[in-house]
Amino acid sequence: MGGDFGPRATVSASVRALQAHPHLHLCLFGQQPALDDALAHLSRNDASILSRLTLHHCPDVIAEDAKPSSALRGSKDSSLSRMLDFVATGDAHAAVSAGNTGALMALSRRALGTVAGIPRPAISTAVPTRGKGRCYLLDLGANVEADAERLVDFALMGEVMARCIDGLEKPRIALLNVGIEGTKGTASVREADARLRDFPHLDYRGFIEGDGIYSGLVDVVVCDGFVGNAVLKASEGLAKMLIQRVQQTFEAHWSSRLVGLLARPALRRLRGELNPVRYNGASLLGLNGIVVKSHGGADATGFAHAISRAIKEVSEDLPSQLAHELGERRPVIASVACGRRDSGMDARCRTNE
């Protein structure tokens, strides 16, 4: 029921996901009349896969401007609450929503809990980098302020995700800062830098500035939620502006329009690579379950990407990977503070052992 396009986008995205994944079954939670209306607009060719689509009527919907506290006190018959209950009871393997981010985070923590003593999950998504790669950025808004211990947690969770989901042998980790010198940044960032250097199996590269996020030099960039959200939104706005400027440039004169016709295939590829929809689907890392947040402005194509992201995390059993590895690594944080190190840590995924 959430997002700018509501059930129309969600239902259409569900059909695309069912077509792409033959063994997938989807449960849609929302107000029955709105879901029925969206289903009525499907083509006849889509009818054959609707047997793998189940509707669950939920009379209540959490508004986009609702505060997390009011969502927690509100009805348990909301679409978000019922969806997360399905994951908590094992009736579903993952949850995907384009709804209220704060409410989704608060309700997810209540319904699913966290792994390895993580006090609060982080939101993470990928951004494109040079060489057609991508870099995970976290946190993106769940933790507006973050102390050194939280930043270390983010780094560990991001490293596990990049290694287990993307298959990177040893992801490169960096802290986002206003400079690369050791004296730059807030006290929490400098302390996190010192702590991360004491993890022997972590490929920690130190500080990185904003322009380095897209350089392809690192695979995970860590920051607090205030900075991360601002970076993400600025990046999306810049990508849209660049695409529009390129189009306007080629349409400005008859000669440039001719060149634009010849360059159309290349421009189409560029638009696809820069389109934020391609990277839609932010993971709520640290939960004892899989929850993926779709961008509120995502259309059916974008929401389908978020569903695919959830499917990938289910296939790799990401929460179990996080619980296993963070359970081994997080106690080291207290030891490092006392000047001790644990040289026996094993940073491999269980699936790769």
N, C-alpha and C positions, 0 to 999 in steps of 0.2 A: 504493500500500500504506500510505500515511501518513494522518495525521489520526485524529480520534476515531472515525470511522465506517468507515474502511477502504475496501475495494473496493466495498462496496454503494453508498456515496455517489459514488465516482468513476465507476463504471459508469453509474449512473442519471443523473449530471450529463452524462456523455458523450452519452447518448441525447438529452437535452434540447438540448445544443449542436448535435448533428447535425440535429435537427429544425429548429432555428432558423437554421442556416447550411447551405444545400443543397450548397455546394461544399467543405465541410469534410471532411477525412479525419483520423481520430484513431488514434494508436497507443498502446495501453495496455501499460505495463511492470509486471510483477509476477509473483507465483507463480501458475502456471496453474490449480491447483485452486481457489484463492480467486476468481480471475477467472471461471472457469467457473460457480462457484456463484452469483456475483452476476448473471451473464448469465441463468442459469436462472430467476431471479425476475422477469425482464422480461415484460411483457405481449406477447401475440401481435401487437399493433398496432405494436410497436417492431421486429419482426423484419425489416421491409422496409429499414431503414436500416443494418442490421448489416454490409452489404457495404462500408461506409465505415469500419468499425471493425476494426483489426488487433491481435491479441494477440501479445505477445512475452514468452515465459517467462523469468523471471529467478529463479534459485534463491535468491539472497541478498537480504535486506532490511536496511537500516540502521535500527537502533533509534532511538526518539525521544530517548533519553538518551545516545546515542553522542557522543563528542567529535569535533569536526571533524578533529583529527589522526588519530584511529583510522579515520575514514571515508576519509581520503586513503590510509592504509596498507592499507585493507581490500580486499575482493574487487572486481574490475572487473565482476563479474557481478551486482552489486546493481541493483535497479530504478532508483535515482537515477543511477548511473553509466551504465547502458545508455541511459537516456532522454537524458542530456546528450550522449553520444557521437553520437546520432542528429542532434542539432542541430549539433554541431561538424562532422559530415561532410556536412551539407546535406540529409540524408534527412528532416528535419523543420524547420519554420520557427520553432518556439517550444516551450518546455517549461513545464509547469504541474505543481506538486506541493504537497501538504499535509504533506509529510514534515518531517524534522528541518531546521530553518532553518540552523543552523550548518553542517551537512554539505552542504546544498544550496548554500550560498554558497561553501564551500571547493571543492567539486567543480566548480561552475560556473566559478570563476576558473581552475581547472586546465584544464578542457576547452575553454573559450571565450576566455579572456584578456579584456583590457579595451581600451577605446578611448581614444585621445588621451592616453596616458600616465597615465590614472587609476589610482592605486595600489590602490584598493580600492573596489568598488561600494557604493552606498547602497541601502537599502530604502525605498520610498516608496509611500504609498497615499493615497486621498482620504478626507476627512471631510466631513460635511454642514455647510453654513453657512446663515445667514439668506437669505431670498429664494430658497430652493430651489437654491442654488448649491453649490459644493464647493471645498475647499481641499486642496492637496497638502501632505503633511507628510513631511519627511525630514531626517535618517535615523531609522529605526525600530528599530535594534538591530544593524546590521552593524558599526558603528564606535562602540563604547561611549564612547571618547574621540576627540575630533576637534580638531585644531589649526586655526588660521585659514585655512590653505590648503585644508584639506579642506572647511571650511564654505563657502568660496567655490566650490569644485567642486560642492558640493551645490546651491547657489543657481543656478549655471549649468545644471546638469542638470535641476533642477526647472523652470526657466524654459523650456527647450527642450521638455520634455514637455508642460507646460501649453499652450504655444503650438501645438505640432504635433499633439498628440492631442486637445485640447479646442477647438482653433481660436481661442484667445484672441489678439487682435492684439498686446497688450503686457501680459503677466502681471505682476501686482504682487507683489513679493518682500519678505519681512520676515525678520528674525532673531528667534527666540524668546529672550526675556530676562526677568529679574526686575523690570524697570522700563524705561521709555522714555527715561530720561535717559542721556546719553552716558557718564556715569561709572559706570553700573551694569554688572554682569555680570563674567564671568571675563575674563582677559587675551585669550584666544583669540577670544572673542565680540567684544570691543571692537576687536581688530585686524581681524577679518573685516569688521566694520562700516566701518572706514576704507577697506579695500580695495574693498569693493563700491561705495562712493560714487565710485570712479574708473572705473567702467564706464559710459560715456556712453549706451549704448543699452539699459541695464538699468533698468527701472522699480523701483528699490529704494526702499522706504518706511521703512527704518530698523528700530528695535526694535519688537517687539509682545509684549504679555504673554499669559499663557495664555488668558484669556477672549477675547482678540482672534482666536484661531484660528477661532472659529465666527461671527464678526461679519460676514463677507462683505466685509471691507475689503481683504483681500489674497487672492491666489490660490495662493501658495507660502509655506510657513513652514519655515525651516531651523533645525536644532538637531543636537546630537550624538545618537548612538544610545541612550545611557542615558536621556536626557530624553525623546526621542521615543517610545521603547517604553513608558515610564511614562505619558506623556500618552495614547497610543493605548489602552492597557489600561484606564486610568481612564475614558476616554471611553466605551468599550464597556460597562464596568460601570455607569456612570451612565445610559446609554441603556436598558439592561435594567431597572435599578431604577425609572426613571421610568415605563416601560411597565407594570410590575407595580403600582406605586403608583396609577396611574390606574385600572387594572382593579379593584384592591382598594377604591378610593374609591367606584366605581359599584356594587360588590357589597355594600357595607356595610349598606345599608338598603333597604327596599322602594321608597321614593320615589326614591332615587338609582338603583336598578336600572331604574326606569321611564324616568328621564332617560337612563340608559345605553343603553337600547334605541333611543331616538330619536337618540342621538349615535353609534350604532355605525358608520355609514359613515365619519364623520369620524375616529373612533378607529382604524378600520382603516387609513385613509390615514396617520395619524400614526405608527402602529406600523410601517408600511412605510417611511416616511421616516427613522425613527430606527433601524431594524433594521441592525446592522452588516453583515449578510449582503449587503445591497444594495451595499455598497462593498467587497466582498471582492475580493481580488486585488492583492497588493503587488508592484510592479515592482522587479527588481534592476537598478537603473540604473548604467550605466557598463560593463556587460559587452559583449563583442563578439558579442552574440546576445541573444535574448529569453527571459527566464526569469521566470515569475510565481509567486509564493508564495501559496498559498491558506491561509487561517486554519485551524489544526489543528482547531478546533471547528466548521468550516463543514459544513453538510449538503449534499445534492445541489444545492439551489438556489444556495447560496453558491459551491460549486465550479464550477457552470455560469457564474456571474458571472466567476470567475477565468479560465475558458476564453475568454469573450467579451472580457475585457481583453487577453488575449494576441493574439486575432485582430485587435483594433484596432491594437495596436502593430505587428503584422506588416503590416497594410495601409498604415501610415504609414512603415514601414521605420525605426523609431525608432533602432536602433543606428547606422545610417548618418547620420541627422540629428545625433546626438550627436557622432559622430566628426568630421563636417564642421565643426560650429560650435565644439565645444570645441577642436579643432585650431587654430582661428583665435583663440579668446579666451584659452585658458590661458596662452600665452606672455606675455600682458599682465600676469599676476600678478607675474612677475619684474620687468617694467618699472615697474610701479607702486611696487614696493618701492624702486626707485632714483629715484623721482620723475618717471618718464616716463609718457606716455599714448599710446595708439594711437587716434587719432581716426578711423581708416579702417575700423574693424570693421563688418561687416555682420551684424546680428542676425537676419536673416530666415531662415526655413526654405527649403531648396532647392525644396520643392514650392510655395512661395508666391512665388518670385522671378519 
